[in-house]
């Protein structure tokens, strides 16, 4: 049986936005990895943010995230 893992990365919204790459026709040619959790926070505030699995928003929306809110 193959073992798979989920990675966790944290960073700014600007860094996360750079993970999506589009061609000249605006088609997506690269997007965030589906097997990675991304904690994305606005510049200068790492206690507020959003949690994504790949490009799907799981929790957040610029609210303070706690273990209970996830």
PDB file of N, CA, C and O in Angstrom:
ATOM      1  N   UNK A   1       0.856  -1.177   0.000  1.00  0.00           N
ATOM      2  CA  UNK A   1       0.000   0.000   0.000  1.00  0.00           C
ATOM      3  C   UNK A   1       0.897   1.235   0.000  1.00  0.00           C
ATOM      4  O   UNK A   1       1.868   1.312   0.753  1.00  0.00           O
ATOM      5  N   UNK A   2       0.565   2.176  -0.837  1.00  0.00           N
ATOM      6  CA  UNK A   2       1.331   3.422  -0.931  1.00  0.00           C
ATOM      7  C   UNK A   2       0.983   4.332   0.241  1.00  0.00           C
ATOM      8  O   UNK A   2      -0.176   4.446   0.638  1.00  0.00           O
ATOM      9  N   UNK A   3       1.986   4.958   0.771  1.00  0.00           N
ATOM     10  CA  UNK A   3       1.798   5.900   1.863  1.00  0.00           C
ATOM     11  C   UNK A   3       1.783   7.304   1.276  1.00  0.00           C
ATOM     12  O   UNK A   3       2.629   7.646   0.450  1.00  0.00           O
ATOM     13  N   UNK A   4       0.827   8.113   1.702  1.00  0.00           N
ATOM     14  CA  UNK A   4       0.798   9.496   1.236  1.00  0.00           C
ATOM     15  C   UNK A   4       0.759  10.419   2.435  1.00  0.00           C
ATOM     16  O   UNK A   4       0.226  10.067   3.487  1.00  0.00           O
ATOM     17  N   UNK A   5       1.312  11.568   2.274  1.00  0.00           N
ATOM     18  CA  UNK A   5       1.399  12.550   3.339  1.00  0.00           C
ATOM     19  C   UNK A   5       0.815  13.871   2.875  1.00  0.00           C
ATOM     20  O   UNK A   5       0.784  14.170   1.682  1.00  0.00           O
ATOM     21  N   UNK A   6       0.356  14.651   3.830  1.00  0.00           N
ATOM     22  CA  UNK A   6      -0.092  16.007   3.553  1.00  0.00           C
ATOM     23  C   UNK A   6       0.950  16.952   4.127  1.00  0.00           C
ATOM     24  O   UNK A   6       1.322  16.836   5.295  1.00  0.00           O
ATOM     25  N   UNK A   7       1.418  17.881   3.315  1.00  0.00           N
ATOM     26  CA  UNK A   7       2.389  18.883   3.767  1.00  0.00           C
ATOM     27  C   UNK A   7       1.637  20.072   4.349  1.00  0.00           C
ATOM     28  O   UNK A   7       0.457  20.278   4.065  1.00  0.00           O
ATOM     29  N   UNK A   8       2.335  20.845   5.164  1.00  0.00           N
ATOM     30  CA  UNK A   8       1.781  22.076   5.722  1.00  0.00           C
ATOM     31  C   UNK A   8       2.746  23.206   5.401  1.00  0.00           C
ATOM     32  O   UNK A   8       3.946  23.098   5.655  1.00  0.00           O
ATOM     33  N   UNK A   9       2.220  24.289   4.844  1.00  0.00           N
ATOM     34  CA  UNK A   9       3.030  25.472   4.587  1.00  0.00           C
ATOM     35  C   UNK A   9       2.290  26.690   5.089  1.00  0.00           C
ATOM     36  O   UNK A   9       1.060  26.747   5.080  1.00  0.00           O
ATOM     37  N   UNK A  10       3.065  27.661   5.527  1.00  0.00           N
ATOM     38  CA  UNK A  10       2.473  28.909   5.991  1.00  0.00           C
ATOM     39  C   UNK A  10       3.183  30.044   5.280  1.00  0.00           C
ATOM     40  O   UNK A  10       4.387  29.988   5.030  1.00  0.00           O
ATOM     41  N   UNK A  11       2.419  31.072   4.960  1.00  0.00           N
ATOM     42  CA  UNK A  11       3.024  32.197   4.268  1.00  0.00           C
ATOM     43  C   UNK A  11       2.021  33.306   4.010  1.00  0.00           C
ATOM     44  O   UNK A  11       0.880  33.266   4.471  1.00  0.00           O
ATOM     45  N   UNK A  12       2.472  34.281   3.271  1.00  0.00           N
ATOM     46  CA  UNK A  12       1.645  35.457   2.990  1.00  0.00           C
ATOM     47  C   UNK A  12       0.695  35.190   1.826  1.00  0.00           C
ATOM     48  O   UNK A  12       0.874  34.247   1.056  1.00  0.00           O
ATOM     49  N   UNK A  13      -0.305  36.033   1.721  1.00  0.00           N
ATOM     50  CA  UNK A  13      -1.254  35.933   0.613  1.00  0.00           C
ATOM     51  C   UNK A  13      -0.535  36.118  -0.721  1.00  0.00           C
ATOM     52  O   UNK A  13      -0.849  35.435  -1.696  1.00  0.00           O
ATOM     53  N   UNK A  14       0.421  37.032  -0.767  1.00  0.00           N
ATOM     54  CA  UNK A  14       1.159  37.281  -2.012  1.00  0.00           C
ATOM     55  C   UNK A  14       1.921  36.033  -2.458  1.00  0.00           C
ATOM     56  O   UNK A  14       1.938  35.708  -3.645  1.00  0.00           O
ATOM     57  N   UNK A  15       2.547  35.336  -1.514  1.00  0.00           N
ATOM     58  CA  UNK A  15       3.283  34.110  -1.859  1.00  0.00           C
ATOM     59  C   UNK A  15       2.333  33.020  -2.343  1.00  0.00           C
ATOM     60  O   UNK A  15       2.642  32.306  -3.297  1.00  0.00           O
ATOM     61  N   UNK A  16       1.181  32.889  -1.691  1.00  0.00           N
ATOM     62  CA  UNK A  16       0.193  31.881  -2.099  1.00  0.00           C
ATOM     63  C   UNK A  16      -0.341  32.192  -3.497  1.00  0.00           C
ATOM     64  O   UNK A  16      -0.506  31.286  -4.314  1.00  0.00           O
ATOM     65  N   UNK A  17      -0.609  33.458  -3.772  1.00  0.00           N
ATOM     66  CA  UNK A  17      -1.125  33.849  -5.085  1.00  0.00           C
ATOM     67  C   UNK A  17      -0.155  33.510  -6.209  1.00  0.00           C
ATOM     68  O   UNK A  17      -0.582  33.237  -7.330  1.00  0.00           O
ATOM     69  N   UNK A  18       1.131  33.523  -5.928  1.00  0.00           N
ATOM     70  CA  UNK A  18       2.144  33.195  -6.945  1.00  0.00           C
ATOM     71  C   UNK A  18       2.166  31.712  -7.301  1.00  0.00           C
ATOM     72  O   UNK A  18       2.791  31.329  -8.290  1.00  0.00           O
ATOM     73  N   UNK A  19       1.492  30.866  -6.510  1.00  0.00           N
ATOM     74  CA  UNK A  19       1.450  29.433  -6.806  1.00  0.00           C
ATOM     75  C   UNK A  19       0.562  29.115  -7.996  1.00  0.00           C
ATOM     76  O   UNK A  19       0.713  28.060  -8.612  1.00  0.00           O
ATOM     77  N   UNK A  20      -0.364  30.009  -8.332  1.00  0.00           N
ATOM     78  CA  UNK A  20      -1.228  29.820  -9.497  1.00  0.00           C
ATOM     79  C   UNK A  20      -0.598  30.541 -10.679  1.00  0.00           C
ATOM     80  O   UNK A  20      -0.360  31.748 -10.641  1.00  0.00           O
ATOM     81  N   UNK A  21      -0.334  29.770 -11.728  1.00  0.00           N
ATOM     82  CA  UNK A  21       0.290  30.325 -12.932  1.00  0.00           C
ATOM     83  C   UNK A  21      -0.675  30.123 -14.093  1.00  0.00           C
ATOM     84  O   UNK A  21      -1.223  29.037 -14.281  1.00  0.00           O
ATOM     85  N   UNK A  22      -0.873  31.178 -14.863  1.00  0.00           N
ATOM     86  CA  UNK A  22      -1.782  31.131 -16.017  1.00  0.00           C
ATOM     87  C   UNK A  22      -1.005  31.406 -17.300  1.00  0.00           C
ATOM     88  O   UNK A  22      -0.001  32.119 -17.293  1.00  0.00           O
ATOM     89  N   UNK A  23      -1.485  30.829 -18.402  1.00  0.00           N
ATOM     90  CA  UNK A  23      -0.858  31.095 -19.690  1.00  0.00           C
ATOM     91  C   UNK A  23      -1.467  32.359 -20.306  1.00  0.00           C
ATOM     92  O   UNK A  23      -2.275  33.035 -19.669  1.00  0.00           O
ATOM     93  N   UNK A  24      -1.083  32.669 -21.525  1.00  0.00           N
ATOM     94  CA  UNK A  24      -1.537  33.896 -22.191  1.00  0.00           C
ATOM     95  C   UNK A  24      -3.051  33.914 -22.403  1.00  0.00           C
ATOM     96  O   UNK A  24      -3.646  34.988 -22.503  1.00  0.00           O
ATOM     97  N   UNK A  25      -3.678  32.740 -22.471  1.00  0.00           N
ATOM     98  CA  UNK A  25      -5.134  32.657 -22.649  1.00  0.00           C
ATOM     99  C   UNK A  25      -5.882  32.586 -21.327  1.00  0.00           C
ATOM    100  O   UNK A  25      -7.085  32.322 -21.303  1.00  0.00           O
ATOM    101  N   UNK A  26      -5.166  32.822 -20.219  1.00  0.00           N
ATOM    102  CA  UNK A  26      -5.721  32.830 -18.861  1.00  0.00           C
ATOM    103  C   UNK A  26      -6.131  31.441 -18.371  1.00  0.00           C
ATOM    104  O   UNK A  26      -6.911  31.323 -17.425  1.00  0.00           O
ATOM    105  N   UNK A  27      -5.608  30.385 -19.012  1.00  0.00           N
ATOM    106  CA  UNK A  27      -5.842  29.024 -18.545  1.00  0.00           C
ATOM    107  C   UNK A  27      -4.852  28.713 -17.430  1.00  0.00           C
ATOM    108  O   UNK A  27      -3.686  29.098 -17.514  1.00  0.00           O
ATOM    109  N   UNK A  28      -5.300  28.028 -16.400  1.00  0.00           N
ATOM    110  CA  UNK A  28      -4.412  27.666 -15.302  1.00  0.00           C
ATOM    111  C   UNK A  28      -3.493  26.541 -15.760  1.00  0.00           C
ATOM    112  O   UNK A  28      -3.959  25.493 -16.206  1.00  0.00           O
ATOM    113  N   UNK A  29      -2.181  26.764 -15.648  1.00  0.00           N
ATOM    114  CA  UNK A  29      -1.217  25.730 -16.010  1.00  0.00           C
ATOM    115  C   UNK A  29      -0.503  25.184 -14.780  1.00  0.00           C
ATOM    116  O   UNK A  29       0.148  24.142 -14.852  1.00  0.00           O
ATOM    117  N   UNK A  30      -0.619  25.877 -13.657  1.00  0.00           N
ATOM    118  CA  UNK A  30      -0.053  25.401 -12.400  1.00  0.00           C
ATOM    119  C   UNK A  30      -0.875  25.989 -11.265  1.00  0.00           C
ATOM    120  O   UNK A  30      -1.240  27.164 -11.302  1.00  0.00           O
ATOM    121  N   UNK A  31      -1.168  25.170 -10.250  1.00  0.00           N
ATOM    122  CA  UNK A  31      -1.967  25.642  -9.123  1.00  0.00           C
ATOM    123  C   UNK A  31      -1.386  25.082  -7.828  1.00  0.00           C
ATOM    124  O   UNK A  31      -0.495  24.234  -7.875  1.00  0.00           O
ATOM    125  N   UNK A  32      -1.871  25.537  -6.672  1.00  0.00           N
ATOM    126  CA  UNK A  32      -1.368  24.994  -5.411  1.00  0.00           C
ATOM    127  C   UNK A  32      -1.548  23.474  -5.341  1.00  0.00           C
ATOM    128  O   UNK A  32      -2.519  22.931  -5.867  1.00  0.00           O
ATOM    129  N   UNK A  33      -0.606  22.801  -4.691  1.00  0.00           N
ATOM    130  CA  UNK A  33      -0.609  21.349  -4.565  1.00  0.00           C
ATOM    131  C   UNK A  33      -1.820  20.877  -3.753  1.00  0.00           C
ATOM    132  O   UNK A  33      -2.060  21.377  -2.654  1.00  0.00           O
ATOM    133  N   UNK A  34      -2.578  19.923  -4.286  1.00  0.00           N
ATOM    134  CA  UNK A  34      -3.782  19.405  -3.619  1.00  0.00           C
ATOM    135  C   UNK A  34      -3.471  18.665  -2.320  1.00  0.00           C
ATOM    136  O   UNK A  34      -4.371  18.474  -1.502  1.00  0.00           O
ATOM    137  N   UNK A  35      -2.234  18.246  -2.109  1.00  0.00           N
ATOM    138  CA  UNK A  35      -1.847  17.513  -0.907  1.00  0.00           C
ATOM    139  C   UNK A  35      -1.102  18.395   0.089  1.00  0.00           C
ATOM    140  O   UNK A  35      -0.309  17.893   0.885  1.00  0.00           O
ATOM    141  N   UNK A  36      -1.345  19.680   0.052  1.00  0.00           N
ATOM    142  CA  UNK A  36      -0.682  20.610   0.964  1.00  0.00           C
ATOM    143  C   UNK A  36      -1.712  21.502   1.634  1.00  0.00           C
ATOM    144  O   UNK A  36      -2.597  22.055   0.981  1.00  0.00           O
ATOM    145  N   UNK A  37      -1.583  21.633   2.954  1.00  0.00           N
ATOM    146  CA  UNK A  37      -2.365  22.605   3.721  1.00  0.00           C
ATOM    147  C   UNK A  37      -1.593  23.906   3.729  1.00  0.00           C
ATOM    148  O   UNK A  37      -0.401  23.919   4.037  1.00  0.00           O
ATOM    149  N   UNK A  38      -2.251  24.995   3.397  1.00  0.00           N
ATOM    150  CA  UNK A  38      -1.624  26.314   3.376  1.00  0.00           C
ATOM    151  C   UNK A  38      -2.317  27.214   4.392  1.00  0.00           C
ATOM    152  O   UNK A  38      -3.525  27.436   4.305  1.00  0.00           O
ATOM    153  N   UNK A  39      -1.554  27.734   5.356  1.00  0.00           N
ATOM    154  CA  UNK A  39      -2.081  28.759   6.261  1.00  0.00           C
ATOM    155  C   UNK A  39      -1.609  30.085   5.693  1.00  0.00           C
ATOM    156  O   UNK A  39      -0.411  30.368   5.680  1.00  0.00           O
ATOM    157  N   UNK A  40      -2.542  30.896   5.227  1.00  0.00           N
ATOM    158  CA  UNK A  40      -2.243  32.144   4.536  1.00  0.00           C
ATOM    159  C   UNK A  40      -2.682  33.302   5.414  1.00  0.00           C
ATOM    160  O   UNK A  40      -3.819  33.343   5.883  1.00  0.00           O
ATOM    161  N   UNK A  41      -1.772  34.240   5.632  1.00  0.00           N
ATOM    162  CA  UNK A  41      -2.079  35.380   6.493  1.00  0.00           C
ATOM    163  C   UNK A  41      -1.743  36.680   5.777  1.00  0.00           C
ATOM    164  O   UNK A  41      -0.864  36.713   4.916  1.00  0.00           O
ATOM    165  N   UNK A  42      -2.449  37.756   6.137  1.00  0.00           N
ATOM    166  CA  UNK A  42      -2.133  39.052   5.554  1.00  0.00           C
ATOM    167  C   UNK A  42      -0.770  39.527   6.053  1.00  0.00           C
ATOM    168  O   UNK A  42      -0.343  39.149   7.144  1.00  0.00           O
ATOM    169  N   UNK A  43      -0.101  40.337   5.276  1.00  0.00           N
ATOM    170  CA  UNK A  43       1.221  40.849   5.654  1.00  0.00           C
ATOM    171  C   UNK A  43       1.169  41.493   7.032  1.00  0.00           C
ATOM    172  O   UNK A  43       0.309  42.330   7.305  1.00  0.00           O
ATOM    173  N   UNK A  44       2.094  41.096   7.895  1.00  0.00           N
ATOM    174  CA  UNK A  44       2.213  41.731   9.199  1.00  0.00           C
ATOM    175  C   UNK A  44       1.311  41.189  10.282  1.00  0.00           C
ATOM    176  O   UNK A  44       1.334  41.702  11.401  1.00  0.00           O
ATOM    177  N   UNK A  45       0.504  40.158   9.994  1.00  0.00           N
ATOM    178  CA  UNK A  45      -0.388  39.622  11.023  1.00  0.00           C
ATOM    179  C   UNK A  45      -0.532  38.125  10.810  1.00  0.00           C
ATOM    180  O   UNK A  45      -1.372  37.690  10.023  1.00  0.00           O
ATOM    181  N   UNK A  46       0.285  37.324  11.510  1.00  0.00           N
ATOM    182  CA  UNK A  46       0.238  35.880  11.298  1.00  0.00           C
ATOM    183  C   UNK A  46      -0.738  35.163  12.224  1.00  0.00           C
ATOM    184  O   UNK A  46      -0.721  33.933  12.283  1.00  0.00           O
ATOM    185  N   UNK A  47      -1.584  35.886  12.946  1.00  0.00           N
ATOM    186  CA  UNK A  47      -2.603  35.273  13.784  1.00  0.00           C
ATOM    187  C   UNK A  47      -3.977  35.295  13.156  1.00  0.00           C
ATOM    188  O   UNK A  47      -4.919  34.726  13.705  1.00  0.00           O
ATOM    189  N   UNK A  48      -4.103  35.935  12.027  1.00  0.00           N
ATOM    190  CA  UNK A  48      -5.364  36.043  11.305  1.00  0.00           C
ATOM    191  C   UNK A  48      -5.115  35.467   9.918  1.00  0.00           C
ATOM    192  O   UNK A  48      -4.075  35.732   9.317  1.00  0.00           O
ATOM    193  N   UNK A  49      -6.040  34.697   9.414  1.00  0.00           N
ATOM    194  CA  UNK A  49      -5.795  34.193   8.077  1.00  0.00           C
ATOM    195  C   UNK A  49      -6.799  33.182   7.604  1.00  0.00           C
ATOM    196  O   UNK A  49      -7.909  33.075   8.126  1.00  0.00           O
ATOM    197  N   UNK A  50      -6.376  32.430   6.585  1.00  0.00           N
ATOM    198  CA  UNK A  50      -7.221  31.426   5.943  1.00  0.00           C
ATOM    199  C   UNK A  50      -6.442  30.115   5.861  1.00  0.00           C
ATOM    200  O   UNK A  50      -5.214  30.107   5.786  1.00  0.00           O
ATOM    201  N   UNK A  51      -7.178  29.020   5.877  1.00  0.00           N
ATOM    202  CA  UNK A  51      -6.574  27.709   5.733  1.00  0.00           C
ATOM    203  C   UNK A  51      -7.115  27.075   4.461  1.00  0.00           C
ATOM    204  O   UNK A  51      -8.326  26.927   4.293  1.00  0.00           O
ATOM    205  N   UNK A  52      -6.206  26.703   3.570  1.00  0.00           N
ATOM    206  CA  UNK A  52      -6.565  26.079   2.302  1.00  0.00           C
ATOM    207  C   UNK A  52      -6.006  24.666   2.242  1.00  0.00           C
ATOM    208  O   UNK A  52      -4.940  24.399   2.798  1.00  0.00           O
ATOM    209  N   UNK A  53      -6.709  23.759   1.574  1.00  0.00           N
ATOM    210  CA  UNK A  53      -6.162  22.485   1.163  1.00  0.00           C
ATOM    211  C   UNK A  53      -6.071  22.588  -0.348  1.00  0.00           C
ATOM    212  O   UNK A  53      -7.080  22.539  -1.051  1.00  0.00           O
ATOM    213  N   UNK A  54      -4.852  22.732  -0.836  1.00  0.00           N
ATOM    214  CA  UNK A  54      -4.673  23.041  -2.253  1.00  0.00           C
ATOM    215  C   UNK A  54      -5.262  24.395  -2.548  1.00  0.00           C
ATOM    216  O   UNK A  54      -4.871  25.387  -1.932  1.00  0.00           O
ATOM    217  N   UNK A  55      -6.193  24.459  -3.476  1.00  0.00           N
ATOM    218  CA  UNK A  55      -6.832  25.742  -3.794  1.00  0.00           C
ATOM    219  C   UNK A  55      -8.239  25.857  -3.205  1.00  0.00           C
ATOM    220  O   UNK A  55      -8.987  26.771  -3.551  1.00  0.00           O
ATOM    221  N   UNK A  56      -8.602  24.918  -2.305  1.00  0.00           N
ATOM    222  CA  UNK A  56      -9.931  24.952  -1.669  1.00  0.00           C
ATOM    223  C   UNK A  56      -9.844  25.572  -0.281  1.00  0.00           C
ATOM    224  O   UNK A  56      -9.059  25.121   0.553  1.00  0.00           O
ATOM    225  N   UNK A  57     -10.648  26.607  -0.029  1.00  0.00           N
ATOM    226  CA  UNK A  57     -10.714  27.241   1.276  1.00  0.00           C
ATOM    227  C   UNK A  57     -11.390  26.293   2.256  1.00  0.00           C
ATOM    228  O   UNK A  57     -12.508  25.835   2.020  1.00  0.00           O
ATOM    229  N   UNK A  58     -10.695  25.998   3.371  1.00  0.00           N
ATOM    230  CA  UNK A  58     -11.241  25.108   4.394  1.00  0.00           C
ATOM    231  C   UNK A  58     -11.808  25.906   5.552  1.00  0.00           C
ATOM    232  O   UNK A  58     -12.891  25.602   6.052  1.00  0.00           O
ATOM    233  N   UNK A  59     -11.080  26.922   5.978  1.00  0.00           N
ATOM    234  CA  UNK A  59     -11.506  27.698   7.133  1.00  0.00           C
ATOM    235  C   UNK A  59     -10.913  29.091   7.036  1.00  0.00           C
ATOM    236  O   UNK A  59      -9.882  29.304   6.399  1.00  0.00           O
ATOM    237  N   UNK A  60     -11.576  30.021   7.672  1.00  0.00           N
ATOM    238  CA  UNK A  60     -11.030  31.367   7.720  1.00  0.00           C
ATOM    239  C   UNK A  60     -11.880  32.353   6.967  1.00  0.00           C
ATOM    240  O   UNK A  60     -13.106  32.254   6.927  1.00  0.00           O
ATOM    241  N   UNK A  61     -11.217  33.281   6.389  1.00  0.00           N
ATOM    242  CA  UNK A  61     -11.901  34.385   5.750  1.00  0.00           C
ATOM    243  C   UNK A  61     -11.569  35.638   6.525  1.00  0.00           C
ATOM    244  O   UNK A  61     -12.439  36.472   6.780  1.00  0.00           O
ATOM    245  N   UNK A  62     -10.307  35.770   6.900  1.00  0.00           N
ATOM    246  CA  UNK A  62      -9.806  36.914   7.652  1.00  0.00           C
ATOM    247  C   UNK A  62     -10.438  37.022   9.032  1.00  0.00           C
ATOM    248  O   UNK A  62     -10.731  38.118   9.510  1.00  0.00           O
ATOM    249  N   UNK A  63     -10.645  35.871   9.665  1.00  0.00           N
ATOM    250  CA  UNK A  63     -11.059  35.845  11.065  1.00  0.00           C
ATOM    251  C   UNK A  63      -9.931  35.200  11.856  1.00  0.00           C
ATOM    252  O   UNK A  63      -9.103  34.481  11.297  1.00  0.00           O
ATOM    253  N   UNK A  64      -9.902  35.461  13.153  1.00  0.00           N
ATOM    254  CA  UNK A  64      -8.867  34.868  13.989  1.00  0.00           C
ATOM    255  C   UNK A  64      -9.111  33.370  14.063  1.00  0.00           C
ATOM    256  O   UNK A  64     -10.191  32.929  14.458  1.00  0.00           O
ATOM    257  N   UNK A  65      -8.103  32.584  13.682  1.00  0.00           N
ATOM    258  CA  UNK A  65      -8.236  31.136  13.689  1.00  0.00           C
ATOM    259  C   UNK A  65      -7.724  30.564  15.008  1.00  0.00           C
ATOM    260  O   UNK A  65      -6.635  30.909  15.467  1.00  0.00           O
ATOM    261  N   UNK A  66      -8.507  29.706  15.593  1.00  0.00           N
ATOM    262  CA  UNK A  66      -8.108  28.990  16.791  1.00  0.00           C
ATOM    263  C   UNK A  66      -8.375  27.507  16.531  1.00  0.00           C
ATOM    264  O   UNK A  66      -9.041  27.155  15.558  1.00  0.00           O
ATOM    265  N   UNK A  67      -7.860  26.649  17.391  1.00  0.00           N
ATOM    266  CA  UNK A  67      -8.111  25.219  17.232  1.00  0.00           C
ATOM    267  C   UNK A  67      -9.617  24.947  17.249  1.00  0.00           C
ATOM    268  O   UNK A  67     -10.094  24.078  16.520  1.00  0.00           O
ATOM    269  N   UNK A  68     -10.359  25.673  18.064  1.00  0.00           N
ATOM    270  CA  UNK A  68     -11.805  25.460  18.161  1.00  0.00           C
ATOM    271  C   UNK A  68     -12.537  25.899  16.891  1.00  0.00           C
ATOM    272  O   UNK A  68     -13.559  25.309  16.541  1.00  0.00           O
ATOM    273  N   UNK A  69     -12.031  26.926  16.193  1.00  0.00           N
ATOM    274  CA  UNK A  69     -12.726  27.420  15.015  1.00  0.00           C
ATOM    275  C   UNK A  69     -12.447  26.573  13.783  1.00  0.00           C
ATOM    276  O   UNK A  69     -13.174  26.665  12.794  1.00  0.00           O
ATOM    277  N   UNK A  70     -11.403  25.748  13.828  1.00  0.00           N
ATOM    278  CA  UNK A  70     -11.119  24.880  12.700  1.00  0.00           C
ATOM    279  C   UNK A  70     -12.033  23.691  12.739  1.00  0.00           C
ATOM    280  O   UNK A  70     -11.957  22.826  11.867  1.00  0.00           O
TER     281      UNK A  70
END
